């Protein structure tokens, strides 16, 4: 009986140690965490995840009706790759609304909009429903619209 208790204690200690190792390994490098904190000092509900070779962090800024959900992506070297921020269609800049309403997508239903920022460009990524199919387009403030990507 004493051996069983000792064995269970060893297993419990091992599980605790392994879970700590997984936690430490599951966190981004310090340089990534520090850059994120500098870029988004008011971020709340921060959740890190390793995805496709990058560190993705989901977070919120603002409170109440002004609360905004965002995701930021960083590479292993601590370089910022992109940020996606949820937007309500009603809060879009007038020039973006005008581009959509004067395009072939004017009658499409807007399902989702993200404001995307990268080191080299900024645009609005739309998920639209057209004839029962979901499509994704990127709209730039200079009037460009990327070719549609379909998702059935």
Secondary structure, DSSP 8 states (H G I E B T S, - for coil): -HHHHHHHHHHHHHHHHHHHHHHHHTS--HHHHHHHHHH-TT-EEEEEEEETTEEEEEEEES-GGG-EEEEEEE-TTS-EEEEEEEE-GGGS-HHHHHHHHTSTTTTSEEEEEEEEEESS-EEEEEEEEETTEEEEEEE-TTS-B---EEE-
